[in-house]
Amino acid sequence: MSHSERKRMVKRDHPKLSISRQCEVLSISRSSVYHVPKPTSPKTLDLMRHMDETFMKYPFYGSRQMTTHLRRQAFK
C-alpha cells in the first residue's frame, strides 16, 4: 500500500482514534497528514527550466559557475 493510500485512510473525526494514533498504526508521519503542498510559482519554473537547459549545454558547471551564469542572464 502506498503512502498516499495510507494517508487517505486517516479520518480526522474518528470517534476513538486520535490522528496521532492513526498515523502510528498506518506507519506515516503525523506532519504528512497536515501538510498542504504549495504550487510552484511560474518564476521558479522558469528558473528551473533555464537551469536544465544550461546544464544540458554545460554539464561540467558546478554550483558556483551555474550561479555566475544565472546572474549574467539576469536571474536573481
PQR file with spaces between the fields and no chain letter, atoms N, CA, C, O and H, PARSE charges and radii, in Angstrom:
ATOM       1  N    MET     1       0.846   -1.176    0.000 -0.4000 1.5000
ATOM       2  CA   MET     1       0.000    0.000    0.000 -0.0000 2.0000
ATOM       3  C    MET     1       0.896    1.246    0.000  0.5500 1.7000
ATOM       4  O    MET     1       1.854    1.328    0.769 -0.5500 1.4000
ATOM       5  N    SER     2       0.584    2.190   -0.847 -0.4000 1.5000
ATOM       6  CA   SER     2       1.426    3.382   -0.977 -0.0000 2.0000
ATOM       7  C    SER     2       1.179    4.362    0.167  0.5500 1.7000
ATOM       8  O    SER     2       0.186    4.278    0.890 -0.5500 1.4000
ATOM       9  H    SER     2      -0.195    2.124   -1.472  0.4000 1.0000
ATOM      10  N    HIS     3       2.104    5.277    0.299 -0.4000 1.5000
ATOM      11  CA   HIS     3       1.994    6.309    1.332 -0.0000 2.0000
ATOM      12  C    HIS     3       0.730    7.141    1.128  0.5500 1.7000
ATOM      13  O    HIS     3       0.047    7.473    2.097 -0.5500 1.4000
ATOM      14  H    HIS     3       2.911    5.345   -0.288  0.4000 1.0000
ATOM      15  N    SER     4       0.416    7.477   -0.108 -0.4000 1.5000
ATOM      16  CA   SER     4      -0.772    8.281   -0.411 -0.0000 2.0000
ATOM      17  C    SER     4      -2.054    7.567   -0.004  0.5500 1.7000
ATOM      18  O    SER     4      -2.979    8.181    0.528 -0.5500 1.4000
ATOM      19  H    SER     4       0.971    7.207   -0.895  0.4000 1.0000
ATOM      20  N    GLU     5      -2.097    6.268   -0.260 -0.4000 1.5000
ATOM      21  CA   GLU     5      -3.290    5.493    0.119 -0.0000 2.0000
ATOM      22  C    GLU     5      -3.444    5.448    1.642  0.5500 1.7000
ATOM      23  O    GLU     5      -4.544    5.601    2.173 -0.5500 1.4000
ATOM      24  H    GLU     5      -1.346    5.769   -0.692  0.4000 1.0000
ATOM      25  N    ARG     6      -2.327    5.237    2.330 -0.4000 1.5000
ATOM      26  CA   ARG     6      -2.399    5.200    3.802 -0.0000 2.0000
ATOM      27  C    ARG     6      -2.795    6.568    4.353  0.5500 1.7000
ATOM      28  O    ARG     6      -3.535    6.652    5.333 -0.5500 1.4000
ATOM      29  H    ARG     6      -1.433    5.112    1.899  0.4000 1.0000
ATOM      30  N    LYS     7      -2.309    7.630    3.733 -0.4000 1.5000
ATOM      31  CA   LYS     7      -2.632    8.985    4.180 -0.0000 2.0000
ATOM      32  C    LYS     7      -4.128    9.255    4.032  0.5500 1.7000
ATOM      33  O    LYS     7      -4.733    9.904    4.885 -0.5500 1.4000
ATOM      34  H    LYS     7      -1.707    7.562    2.937  0.4000 1.0000
ATOM      35  N    ARG     8      -4.726    8.753    2.943 -0.4000 1.5000
ATOM      36  CA   ARG     8      -6.166    8.938    2.723 -0.0000 2.0000
ATOM      37  C    ARG     8      -7.013    8.159    3.729  0.5500 1.7000
ATOM      38  O    ARG     8      -8.189    8.468    3.925 -0.5500 1.4000
ATOM      39  H    ARG     8      -4.235    8.225    2.250  0.4000 1.0000
ATOM      40  N    MET     9      -6.421    7.158    4.360 -0.4000 1.5000
ATOM      41  CA   MET     9      -7.163    6.352    5.339 -0.0000 2.0000
ATOM      42  C    MET     9      -7.354    7.068    6.676  0.5500 1.7000
ATOM      43  O    MET     9      -8.206    6.665    7.469 -0.5500 1.4000
ATOM      44  H    MET     9      -5.466    6.907    4.201  0.4000 1.0000
ATOM      45  N    VAL    10      -6.589    8.105    6.936 -0.4000 1.5000
ATOM      46  CA   VAL    10      -6.699    8.834    8.198 -0.0000 2.0000
ATOM      47  C    VAL    10      -8.002    9.615    8.224  0.5500 1.7000
ATOM      48  O    VAL    10      -8.296   10.387    7.311 -0.5500 1.4000
ATOM      49  H    VAL    10      -5.898    8.432    6.292  0.4000 1.0000
ATOM      50  N    LYS    11      -8.777    9.408    9.274 -0.4000 1.5000
ATOM      51  CA   LYS    11     -10.056   10.104    9.450 -0.0000 2.0000
ATOM      52  C    LYS    11      -9.910   11.100   10.594  0.5500 1.7000
ATOM      53  O    LYS    11      -9.725   10.716   11.749 -0.5500 1.4000
ATOM      54  H    LYS    11      -8.539    8.780   10.016  0.4000 1.0000
ATOM      55  N    ARG    12      -9.994   12.376   10.259 -0.4000 1.5000
ATOM      56  CA   ARG    12      -9.785   13.425   11.268 -0.0000 2.0000
ATOM      57  C    ARG    12     -10.846   13.404   12.363  0.5500 1.7000
ATOM      58  O    ARG    12     -10.584   13.807   13.496 -0.5500 1.4000
ATOM      59  H    ARG    12     -10.144   12.688    9.321  0.4000 1.0000
ATOM      60  N    ASP    13     -12.015   12.942   12.030 -0.4000 1.5000
ATOM      61  CA   ASP    13     -13.105   12.955   13.013 -0.0000 2.0000
ATOM      62  C    ASP    13     -13.419   11.563   13.567  0.5500 1.7000
ATOM      63  O    ASP    13     -14.553   11.295   13.964 -0.5500 1.4000
ATOM      64  H    ASP    13     -12.227   12.614   11.110  0.4000 1.0000
ATOM      65  N    HIS    14     -12.437   10.690   13.593 -0.4000 1.5000
ATOM      66  CA   HIS    14     -12.655    9.346   14.128 -0.0000 2.0000
ATOM      67  C    HIS    14     -12.997    9.455   15.614  0.5500 1.7000
ATOM      68  O    HIS    14     -12.301   10.147   16.358 -0.5500 1.4000
ATOM      69  H    HIS    14     -11.515   10.907   13.270  0.4000 1.0000
ATOM      70  N    PRO    15     -14.068    8.773   16.055 -0.5600 1.5000
ATOM      71  CA   PRO    15     -14.519    8.933   17.448  0.2800 2.0000
ATOM      72  C    PRO    15     -13.582    8.323   18.501  0.5500 1.7000
ATOM      73  O    PRO    15     -13.570    8.778   19.645 -0.5500 1.4000
ATOM      74  N    LYS    16     -12.804    7.309   18.136 -0.4000 1.5000
ATOM      75  CA   LYS    16     -12.000    6.623   19.149 -0.0000 2.0000
ATOM      76  C    LYS    16     -10.496    6.749   18.954  0.5500 1.7000
ATOM      77  O    LYS    16      -9.743    6.632   19.921 -0.5500 1.4000
ATOM      78  H    LYS    16     -12.814    6.940   17.206  0.4000 1.0000
ATOM      79  N    LEU    17     -10.038    6.984   17.724 -0.4000 1.5000
ATOM      80  CA   LEU    17      -8.603    7.051   17.470 -0.0000 2.0000
ATOM      81  C    LEU    17      -8.174    8.469   17.120  0.5500 1.7000
ATOM      82  O    LEU    17      -8.737    9.100   16.226 -0.5500 1.4000
ATOM      83  H    LEU    17     -10.649    7.078   16.938  0.4000 1.0000
ATOM      84  N    SER    18      -7.182    8.953   17.828 -0.4000 1.5000
ATOM      85  CA   SER    18      -6.641   10.273   17.510 -0.0000 2.0000
ATOM      86  C    SER    18      -5.863   10.189   16.197  0.5500 1.7000
ATOM      87  O    SER    18      -5.526    9.104   15.722 -0.5500 1.4000
ATOM      88  H    SER    18      -6.724    8.440   18.554  0.4000 1.0000
ATOM      89  N    ILE    19      -5.594   11.337   15.639 -0.4000 1.5000
ATOM      90  CA   ILE    19      -4.819   11.377   14.398 -0.0000 2.0000
ATOM      91  C    ILE    19      -3.432   10.796   14.651  0.5500 1.7000
ATOM      92  O    ILE    19      -2.900   10.068   13.813 -0.5500 1.4000
ATOM      93  H    ILE    19      -5.868   12.218   16.025  0.4000 1.0000
ATOM      94  N    SER    20      -2.855   11.110   15.786 -0.4000 1.5000
ATOM      95  CA   SER    20      -1.526   10.579   16.121 -0.0000 2.0000
ATOM      96  C    SER    20      -1.521    9.058   16.128  0.5500 1.7000
ATOM      97  O    SER    20      -0.618    8.430   15.576 -0.5500 1.4000
ATOM      98  H    SER    20      -3.287   11.701   16.467  0.4000 1.0000
ATOM      99  N    ARG    21      -2.516    8.480   16.743 -0.4000 1.5000
ATOM     100  CA   ARG    21      -2.589    7.017   16.829 -0.0000 2.0000
ATOM     101  C    ARG    21      -2.841    6.409   15.450  0.5500 1.7000
ATOM     102  O    ARG    21      -2.249    5.383   15.115 -0.5500 1.4000
ATOM     103  H    ARG    21      -3.250    8.990   17.191  0.4000 1.0000
ATOM     104  N    GLN    22      -3.696    7.014   14.659 -0.4000 1.5000
ATOM     105  CA   GLN    22      -3.947    6.508   13.308 -0.0000 2.0000
ATOM     106  C    GLN    22      -2.668    6.522   12.481  0.5500 1.7000
ATOM     107  O    GLN    22      -2.378    5.573   11.753 -0.5500 1.4000
ATOM     108  H    GLN    22      -4.177    7.847   14.931  0.4000 1.0000
ATOM     109  N    CYS    23      -1.911    7.597   12.596 -0.4000 1.5000
ATOM     110  CA   CYS    23      -0.650    7.704   11.857 -0.0000 2.0000
ATOM     111  C    CYS    23       0.332    6.641   12.318  0.5500 1.7000
ATOM     112  O    CYS    23       1.041    6.048   11.506 -0.5500 1.4000
ATOM     113  H    CYS    23      -2.146    8.368   13.188  0.4000 1.0000
ATOM     114  N    GLU    24       0.371    6.408   13.594 -0.4000 1.5000
ATOM     115  CA   GLU    24       1.270    5.383   14.139 -0.0000 2.0000
ATOM     116  C    GLU    24       0.895    4.009   13.596  0.5500 1.7000
ATOM     117  O    GLU    24       1.771    3.249   13.182 -0.5500 1.4000
ATOM     118  H    GLU    24      -0.205    6.890   14.254  0.4000 1.0000
ATOM     119  N    VAL    25      -0.377    3.687   13.593 -0.4000 1.5000
ATOM     120  CA   VAL    25      -0.857    2.393   13.094 -0.0000 2.0000
ATOM     121  C    VAL    25      -0.572    2.243   11.598  0.5500 1.7000
ATOM     122  O    VAL    25      -0.235    1.156   11.130 -0.5500 1.4000
ATOM     123  H    VAL    25      -1.089    4.304   13.929  0.4000 1.0000
ATOM     124  N    LEU    26      -0.710    3.338   10.855 -0.4000 1.5000
ATOM     125  CA   LEU    26      -0.507    3.304    9.403 -0.0000 2.0000
ATOM     126  C    LEU    26       0.955    3.509    8.994  0.5500 1.7000
ATOM     127  O    LEU    26       1.286    3.450    7.809 -0.5500 1.4000
ATOM     128  H    LEU    26      -0.984    4.221   11.235  0.4000 1.0000
ATOM     129  N    SER    27       1.816    3.745    9.967 -0.4000 1.5000
ATOM     130  CA   SER    27       3.255    3.964    9.728 -0.0000 2.0000
ATOM     131  C    SER    27       3.516    5.150    8.805  0.5500 1.7000
ATOM     132  O    SER    27       4.293    5.055    7.855 -0.5500 1.4000
ATOM     133  H    SER    27       1.547    3.792   10.929  0.4000 1.0000
ATOM     134  N    ILE    28       2.858    6.262    9.097 -0.4000 1.5000
ATOM     135  CA   ILE    28       3.123    7.500    8.381 -0.0000 2.0000
ATOM     136  C    ILE    28       3.376    8.593    9.415  0.5500 1.7000
ATOM     137  O    ILE    28       2.949    8.479   10.564 -0.5500 1.4000
ATOM     138  H    ILE    28       2.226    6.339    9.869  0.4000 1.0000
ATOM     139  N    SER    29       4.067    9.646    9.005 -0.4000 1.5000
ATOM     140  CA   SER    29       4.331   10.731    9.950 -0.0000 2.0000
ATOM     141  C    SER    29       3.083   11.598   10.089  0.5500 1.7000
ATOM     142  O    SER    29       2.341   11.812    9.130 -0.5500 1.4000
ATOM     143  H    SER    29       4.414    9.739    8.072  0.4000 1.0000
ATOM     144  N    ARG    30       2.877   12.080   11.283 -0.4000 1.5000
ATOM     145  CA   ARG    30       1.708   12.913   11.558 -0.0000 2.0000
ATOM     146  C    ARG    30       1.760   14.206   10.744  0.5500 1.7000
ATOM     147  O    ARG    30       0.726   14.701   10.296 -0.5500 1.4000
ATOM     148  H    ARG    30       3.480   11.906   12.062  0.4000 1.0000
ATOM     149  N    SER    31       2.949   14.747   10.554 -0.4000 1.5000
ATOM     150  CA   SER    31       3.067   16.006    9.809 -0.0000 2.0000
ATOM     151  C    SER    31       2.614   15.856    8.357  0.5500 1.7000
ATOM     152  O    SER    31       2.141   16.821    7.758 -0.5500 1.4000
ATOM     153  H    SER    31       3.790   14.345   10.918  0.4000 1.0000
ATOM     154  N    SER    32       2.752   14.665    7.788 -0.4000 1.5000
ATOM     155  CA   SER    32       2.319   14.470    6.400 -0.0000 2.0000
ATOM     156  C    SER    32       0.805   14.586    6.260  0.5500 1.7000
ATOM     157  O    SER    32       0.304   14.905    5.182 -0.5500 1.4000
ATOM     158  H    SER    32       3.137   13.880    8.274  0.4000 1.0000
ATOM     159  N    VAL    33       0.079   14.331    7.336 -0.4000 1.5000
ATOM     160  CA   VAL    33      -1.377   14.457    7.297 -0.0000 2.0000
ATOM     161  C    VAL    33      -1.771   15.934    7.226  0.5500 1.7000
ATOM     162  O    VAL    33      -2.752   16.286    6.570 -0.5500 1.4000
ATOM     163  H    VAL    33       0.486   14.072    8.212  0.4000 1.0000
ATOM     164  N    TYR    34      -1.017   16.782    7.891 -0.4000 1.5000
ATOM     165  CA   TYR    34      -1.342   18.205    7.942 -0.0000 2.0000
ATOM     166  C    TYR    34      -0.733   19.010    6.790  0.5500 1.7000
ATOM     167  O    TYR    34      -1.184   20.119    6.505 -0.5500 1.4000
ATOM     168  H    TYR    34      -0.221   16.496    8.423  0.4000 1.0000
ATOM     169  N    HIS    35       0.271   18.467    6.141 -0.4000 1.5000
ATOM     170  CA   HIS    35       0.980   19.206    5.093 -0.0000 2.0000
ATOM     171  C    HIS    35       0.098   19.444    3.875  0.5500 1.7000
ATOM     172  O    HIS    35      -0.521   18.522    3.345 -0.5500 1.4000
ATOM     173  H    HIS    35       0.638   17.566    6.373  0.4000 1.0000
ATOM     174  N    VAL    36       0.056   20.702    3.443 -0.4000 1.5000
ATOM     175  CA   VAL    36      -0.666   21.067    2.221 -0.0000 2.0000
ATOM     176  C    VAL    36       0.379   21.606    1.247  0.5500 1.7000
ATOM     177  O    VAL    36       0.940   22.675    1.486 -0.5500 1.4000
ATOM     178  H    VAL    36       0.559   21.451    3.874  0.4000 1.0000
ATOM     179  N    PRO    37       0.653   20.888    0.149 -0.5600 1.5000
ATOM     180  CA   PRO    37       1.676   21.337   -0.788  0.2800 2.0000
ATOM     181  C    PRO    37       1.289   22.647   -1.467  0.5500 1.7000
ATOM     182  O    PRO    37       0.125   22.880   -1.792 -0.5500 1.4000
ATOM     183  N    LYS    38       2.296   23.496   -1.674 -0.4000 1.5000
ATOM     184  CA   LYS    38       2.066   24.767   -2.358 -0.0000 2.0000
ATOM     185  C    LYS    38       2.460   24.601   -3.824  0.5500 1.7000
ATOM     186  O    LYS    38       3.431   23.909   -4.130 -0.5500 1.4000
ATOM     187  H    LYS    38       3.242   23.307   -1.410  0.4000 1.0000
ATOM     188  N    PRO    39       1.718   25.226   -4.723 -0.5600 1.5000
ATOM     189  CA   PRO    39       2.093   25.138   -6.137  0.2800 2.0000
ATOM     190  C    PRO    39       3.389   25.907   -6.395  0.5500 1.7000
ATOM     191  O    PRO    39       3.679   26.894   -5.719 -0.5500 1.4000
ATOM     192  N    THR    40       4.147   25.456   -7.355 -0.4000 1.5000
ATOM     193  CA   THR    40       5.399   26.104   -7.720 -0.0000 2.0000
ATOM     194  C    THR    40       5.092   27.332   -8.577  0.5500 1.7000
ATOM     195  O    THR    40       4.302   27.261   -9.519 -0.5500 1.4000
ATOM     196  H    THR    40       3.911   24.654   -7.905  0.4000 1.0000
ATOM     197  N    SER    41       5.721   28.450   -8.243 -0.4000 1.5000
ATOM     198  CA   SER    41       5.443   29.706   -8.956 -0.0000 2.0000
ATOM     199  C    SER    41       5.994   29.644  -10.379  0.5500 1.7000
ATOM     200  O    SER    41       6.954   28.921  -10.645 -0.5500 1.4000
ATOM     201  H    SER    41       6.362   28.508   -7.478  0.4000 1.0000
ATOM     202  N    PRO    42       5.389   30.395  -11.286 -0.5600 1.5000
ATOM     203  CA   PRO    42       5.888   30.445  -12.674  0.2800 2.0000
ATOM     204  C    PRO    42       7.340   30.935  -12.739  0.5500 1.7000
ATOM     205  O    PRO    42       8.117   30.476  -13.577 -0.5500 1.4000
ATOM     206  N    LYS    43       7.697   31.856  -11.863 -0.4000 1.5000
ATOM     207  CA   LYS    43       9.067   32.378  -11.837 -0.0000 2.0000
ATOM     208  C    LYS    43      10.058   31.258  -11.506  0.5500 1.7000
ATOM     209  O    LYS    43      11.110   31.149  -12.136 -0.5500 1.4000
ATOM     210  H    LYS    43       7.066   32.229  -11.183  0.4000 1.0000
ATOM     211  N    THR    44       9.721   30.436  -10.526 -0.4000 1.5000
ATOM     212  CA   THR    44      10.581   29.315  -10.142 -0.0000 2.0000
ATOM     213  C    THR    44      10.656   28.290  -11.261  0.5500 1.7000
ATOM     214  O    THR    44      11.731   27.760  -11.541 -0.5500 1.4000
ATOM     215  H    THR    44       8.867   30.524  -10.014  0.4000 1.0000
ATOM     216  N    LEU    45       9.536   28.004  -11.903 -0.4000 1.5000
ATOM     217  CA   LEU    45       9.528   27.059  -13.024 -0.0000 2.0000
ATOM     218  C    LEU    45      10.402   27.548  -14.172  0.5500 1.7000
ATOM     219  O    LEU    45      11.096   26.759  -14.814 -0.5500 1.4000
ATOM     220  H    LEU    45       8.663   28.435  -11.675  0.4000 1.0000
ATOM     221  N    ASP    46      10.364   28.859  -14.429 -0.4000 1.5000
ATOM     222  CA   ASP    46      11.200   29.434  -15.483 -0.0000 2.0000
ATOM     223  C    ASP    46      12.681   29.290  -15.136  0.5500 1.7000
ATOM     224  O    ASP    46      13.498   28.945  -15.990 -0.5500 1.4000
ATOM     225  H    ASP    46       9.801   29.501  -13.908  0.4000 1.0000
ATOM     226  N    LEU    47      13.013   29.557  -13.879 -0.4000 1.5000
ATOM     227  CA   LEU    47      14.404   29.409  -13.430 -0.0000 2.0000
ATOM     228  C    LEU    47      14.864   27.957  -13.553  0.5500 1.7000
ATOM     229  O    LEU    47      15.969   27.699  -14.031 -0.5500 1.4000
ATOM     230  H    LEU    47      12.349   29.837  -13.185  0.4000 1.0000
ATOM     231  N    MET    48      14.034   27.012  -13.130 -0.4000 1.5000
ATOM     232  CA   MET    48      14.400   25.592  -13.214 -0.0000 2.0000
ATOM     233  C    MET    48      14.567   25.153  -14.670  0.5500 1.7000
ATOM     234  O    MET    48      15.478   24.387  -14.983 -0.5500 1.4000
ATOM     235  H    MET    48      13.137   27.222  -12.742  0.4000 1.0000
ATOM     236  N    ARG    49      13.693   25.632  -15.560 -0.4000 1.5000
ATOM     237  CA   ARG    49      13.812   25.307  -16.982 -0.0000 2.0000
ATOM     238  C    ARG    49      15.127   25.837  -17.536  0.5500 1.7000
ATOM     239  O    ARG    49      15.830   25.145  -18.273 -0.5500 1.4000
ATOM     240  H    ARG    49      12.953   26.254  -15.306  0.4000 1.0000
ATOM     241  N    HIS    50      15.447   27.068  -17.172 -0.4000 1.5000
ATOM     242  CA   HIS    50      16.690   27.665  -17.658 -0.0000 2.0000
ATOM     243  C    HIS    50      17.909   26.905  -17.118  0.5500 1.7000
ATOM     244  O    HIS    50      18.875   26.680  -17.848 -0.5500 1.4000
ATOM     245  H    HIS    50      14.877   27.630  -16.573  0.4000 1.0000
ATOM     246  N    MET    51      17.863   26.516  -15.860 -0.4000 1.5000
ATOM     247  CA   MET    51      18.972   25.745  -15.277 -0.0000 2.0000
ATOM     248  C    MET    51      19.131   24.404  -15.989  0.5500 1.7000
ATOM     249  O    MET    51      20.252   23.975  -16.263 -0.5500 1.4000
ATOM     250  H    MET    51      17.078   26.698  -15.267  0.4000 1.0000
ATOM     251  N    ASP    52      18.018   23.745  -16.287 -0.4000 1.5000
ATOM     252  CA   ASP    52      18.076   22.461  -17.013 -0.0000 2.0000
ATOM     253  C    ASP    52      18.711   22.631  -18.378  0.5500 1.7000
ATOM     254  O    ASP    52      19.567   21.841  -18.777 -0.5500 1.4000
ATOM     255  H    ASP    52      17.108   24.094  -16.064  0.4000 1.0000
ATOM     256  N    GLU    53      18.288   23.667  -19.096 -0.4000 1.5000
ATOM     257  CA   GLU    53      18.851   23.917  -20.424 -0.0000 2.0000
ATOM     258  C    GLU    53      20.349   24.207  -20.335  0.5500 1.7000
ATOM     259  O    GLU    53      21.134   23.705  -21.139 -0.5500 1.4000
ATOM     260  H    GLU    53      17.592   24.308  -18.773  0.4000 1.0000
ATOM     261  N    THR    54      20.732   25.014  -19.358 -0.4000 1.5000
ATOM     262  CA   THR    54      22.144   25.354  -19.183 -0.0000 2.0000
ATOM     263  C    THR    54      22.952   24.118  -18.829  0.5500 1.7000
ATOM     264  O    THR    54      24.045   23.916  -19.358 -0.5500 1.4000
ATOM     265  H    THR    54      20.094   25.422  -18.705  0.4000 1.0000
ATOM     266  N    PHE    55      22.422   23.291  -17.937 -0.4000 1.5000
ATOM     267  CA   PHE    55      23.147   22.094  -17.524 -0.0000 2.0000
ATOM     268  C    PHE    55      23.304   21.110  -18.682  0.5500 1.7000
ATOM     269  O    PHE    55      24.332   20.442  -18.790 -0.5500 1.4000
ATOM     270  H    PHE    55      21.534   23.456  -17.507  0.4000 1.0000
ATOM     271  N    MET    56      22.299   21.018  -19.544 -0.4000 1.5000
ATOM     272  CA   MET    56      22.416   20.129  -20.701 -0.0000 2.0000
ATOM     273  C    MET    56      23.503   20.632  -21.665  0.5500 1.7000
ATOM     274  O    MET    56      24.180   19.839  -22.320 -0.5500 1.4000
ATOM     275  H    MET    56      21.464   21.562  -19.457  0.4000 1.0000
ATOM     276  N    LYS    57      23.657   21.951  -21.739 -0.4000 1.5000
ATOM     277  CA   LYS    57      24.654   22.536  -22.626 -0.0000 2.0000
ATOM     278  C    LYS    57      26.047   22.511  -21.990  0.5500 1.7000
ATOM     279  O    LYS    57      27.041   22.286  -22.680 -0.5500 1.4000
ATOM     280  H    LYS    57      23.107   22.596  -21.207  0.4000 1.0000
ATOM     281  N    TYR    58      26.119   22.741  -20.682 -0.4000 1.5000
ATOM     282  CA   TYR    58      27.390   22.794  -19.942 -0.0000 2.0000
ATOM     283  C    TYR    58      27.329   21.873  -18.720  0.5500 1.7000
ATOM     284  O    TYR    58      27.234   22.370  -17.598 -0.5500 1.4000
ATOM     285  H    TYR    58      25.311   22.924  -20.121  0.4000 1.0000
ATOM     286  N    PRO    59      27.379   20.558  -18.895 -0.5600 1.5000
ATOM     287  CA   PRO    59      27.220   19.628  -17.771  0.2800 2.0000
ATOM     288  C    PRO    59      28.352   19.698  -16.746  0.5500 1.7000
ATOM     289  O    PRO    59      28.235   19.144  -15.653 -0.5500 1.4000
ATOM     290  N    PHE    60      29.421   20.360  -17.088 -0.4000 1.5000
ATOM     291  CA   PHE    60      30.563   20.463  -16.186 -0.0000 2.0000
ATOM     292  C    PHE    60      30.438   21.656  -15.235  0.5500 1.7000
ATOM     293  O    PHE    60      31.289   21.839  -14.364 -0.5500 1.4000
ATOM     294  H    PHE    60      29.516   20.810  -17.976  0.4000 1.0000
ATOM     295  N    TYR    61      29.388   22.470  -15.390 -0.4000 1.5000
ATOM     296  CA   TYR    61      29.196   23.610  -14.485 -0.0000 2.0000
ATOM     297  C    TYR    61      28.895   23.114  -13.077  0.5500 1.7000
ATOM     298  O    TYR    61      28.027   22.264  -12.872 -0.5500 1.4000
ATOM     299  H    TYR    61      28.696   22.322  -16.097  0.4000 1.0000
ATOM     300  N    GLY    62      29.616   23.651  -12.128 -0.4000 1.5000
ATOM     301  CA   GLY    62      29.318   23.392  -10.726 -0.0000 2.0000
ATOM     302  C    GLY    62      28.362   24.457  -10.214  0.5500 1.7000
ATOM     303  O    GLY    62      27.851   25.268  -10.987 -0.5500 1.4000
ATOM     304  H    GLY    62      30.320   24.341  -12.294  0.4000 1.0000
ATOM     305  N    SER    63      28.126   24.452   -8.917 -0.4000 1.5000
ATOM     306  CA   SER    63      27.155   25.393   -8.363 -0.0000 2.0000
ATOM     307  C    SER    63      27.608   26.845   -8.528  0.5500 1.7000
ATOM     308  O    SER    63      26.788   27.722   -8.799 -0.5500 1.4000
ATOM     309  H    SER    63      28.541   23.794   -8.290  0.4000 1.0000
ATOM     310  N    ARG    64      28.909   27.103   -8.365 -0.4000 1.5000
ATOM     311  CA   ARG    64      29.401   28.478   -8.489 -0.0000 2.0000
ATOM     312  C    ARG    64      29.310   28.982   -9.928  0.5500 1.7000
ATOM     313  O    ARG    64      28.895   30.115  -10.172 -0.5500 1.4000
ATOM     314  H    ARG    64      29.575   26.390   -8.144  0.4000 1.0000
ATOM     315  N    GLN    65      29.699   28.134  -10.873 -0.4000 1.5000
ATOM     316  CA   GLN    65      29.623   28.545  -12.277 -0.0000 2.0000
ATOM     317  C    GLN    65      28.175   28.737  -12.712  0.5500 1.7000
ATOM     318  O    GLN    65      27.865   29.657  -13.468 -0.5500 1.4000
ATOM     319  H    GLN    65      30.035   27.213  -10.675  0.4000 1.0000
ATOM     320  N    MET    66      27.287   27.859  -12.228 -0.4000 1.5000
ATOM     321  CA   MET    66      25.868   27.984  -12.577 -0.0000 2.0000
ATOM     322  C    MET    66      25.315   29.286  -11.998  0.5500 1.7000
ATOM     323  O    MET    66      24.567   29.988  -12.679 -0.5500 1.4000
ATOM     324  H    MET    66      27.540   27.112  -11.614  0.4000 1.0000
ATOM     325  N    THR    67      25.666   29.616  -10.769 -0.4000 1.5000
ATOM     326  CA   THR    67      25.214   30.855  -10.138 -0.0000 2.0000
ATOM     327  C    THR    67      25.691   32.067  -10.926  0.5500 1.7000
ATOM     328  O    THR    67      24.920   32.992  -11.182 -0.5500 1.4000
ATOM     329  H    THR    67      26.273   29.046  -10.216  0.4000 1.0000
ATOM     330  N    THR    68      26.964   32.059  -11.309 -0.4000 1.5000
ATOM     331  CA   THR    68      27.519   33.160  -12.093 -0.0000 2.0000
ATOM     332  C    THR    68      26.793   33.284  -13.429  0.5500 1.7000
ATOM     333  O    THR    68      26.447   34.385  -13.856 -0.5500 1.4000
ATOM     334  H    THR    68      27.590   31.307  -11.101  0.4000 1.0000
ATOM     335  N    HIS    69      26.566   32.156  -14.079 -0.4000 1.5000
ATOM     336  CA   HIS    69      25.853   32.156  -15.365 -0.0000 2.0000
ATOM     337  C    HIS    69      24.447   32.728  -15.202  0.5500 1.7000
ATOM     338  O    HIS    69      24.018   33.560  -16.002 -0.5500 1.4000
ATOM     339  H    HIS    69      26.847   31.261  -13.732  0.4000 1.0000
ATOM     340  N    LEU    70      23.731   32.287  -14.172 -0.4000 1.5000
ATOM     341  CA   LEU    70      22.358   32.762  -13.956 -0.0000 2.0000
ATOM     342  C    LEU    70      22.334   34.259  -13.670  0.5500 1.7000
ATOM     343  O    LEU    70      21.443   34.968  -14.136 -0.5500 1.4000
ATOM     344  H    LEU    70      24.079   31.611  -13.522  0.4000 1.0000
ATOM     345  N    ARG    71      23.306   34.736  -12.908 -0.4000 1.5000
ATOM     346  CA   ARG    71      23.369   36.177  -12.623 -0.0000 2.0000
ATOM     347  C    ARG    71      23.633   36.974  -13.901  0.5500 1.7000
ATOM     348  O    ARG    71      23.070   38.051  -14.095 -0.5500 1.4000
ATOM     349  H    ARG    71      24.030   34.160  -12.529  0.4000 1.0000
ATOM     350  N    ARG    72      24.489   36.440  -14.766 -0.4000 1.5000
ATOM     351  CA   ARG    72      24.755   37.115  -16.048 -0.0000 2.0000
ATOM     352  C    ARG    72      23.500   37.160  -16.916  0.5500 1.7000
ATOM     353  O    ARG    72      23.329   38.066  -17.732 -0.5500 1.4000
ATOM     354  H    ARG    72      24.947   35.565  -14.608  0.4000 1.0000
ATOM     355  N    GLN    73      22.628   36.175  -16.730 -0.4000 1.5000
ATOM     356  CA   GLN    73      21.381   36.099  -17.505 -0.0000 2.0000
ATOM     357  C    GLN    73      20.240   36.869  -16.826  0.5500 1.7000
ATOM     358  O    GLN    73      19.086   36.766  -17.245 -0.5500 1.4000
ATOM     359  H    GLN    73      22.767   35.440  -16.067  0.4000 1.0000
ATOM     360  N    ALA    74      20.561   37.634  -15.785 -0.4000 1.5000
ATOM     361  CA   ALA    74      19.591   38.477  -15.047 -0.0000 2.0000
ATOM     362  C    ALA    74      18.637   37.695  -14.151  0.5500 1.7000
ATOM     363  O    ALA    74      17.554   38.187  -13.835 -0.5500 1.4000
ATOM     364  H    ALA    74      21.497   37.717  -15.445  0.4000 1.0000
ATOM     365  N    PHE    75      19.014   36.494  -13.739 -0.4000 1.5000
ATOM     366  CA   PHE    75      18.242   35.766  -12.738 -0.0000 2.0000
ATOM     367  C    PHE    75      18.822   36.117  -11.370  0.5500 1.7000
ATOM     368  O    PHE    75      20.041   36.144  -11.199 -0.5500 1.4000
ATOM     369  H    PHE    75      19.894   36.095  -13.996  0.4000 1.0000
ATOM     370  N    LYS    76      17.964   36.381  -10.413 -0.4000 1.5000
ATOM     371  CA   LYS    76      18.454   36.717   -9.067 -0.0000 2.0000
ATOM     372  C    LYS    76      18.012   35.667   -8.081  0.5500 1.7000
ATOM     373  O    LYS    76      18.322   35.766   -6.894 -0.5500 1.4000
ATOM     374  H    LYS    76      16.974   36.359  -10.552  0.4000 1.0000
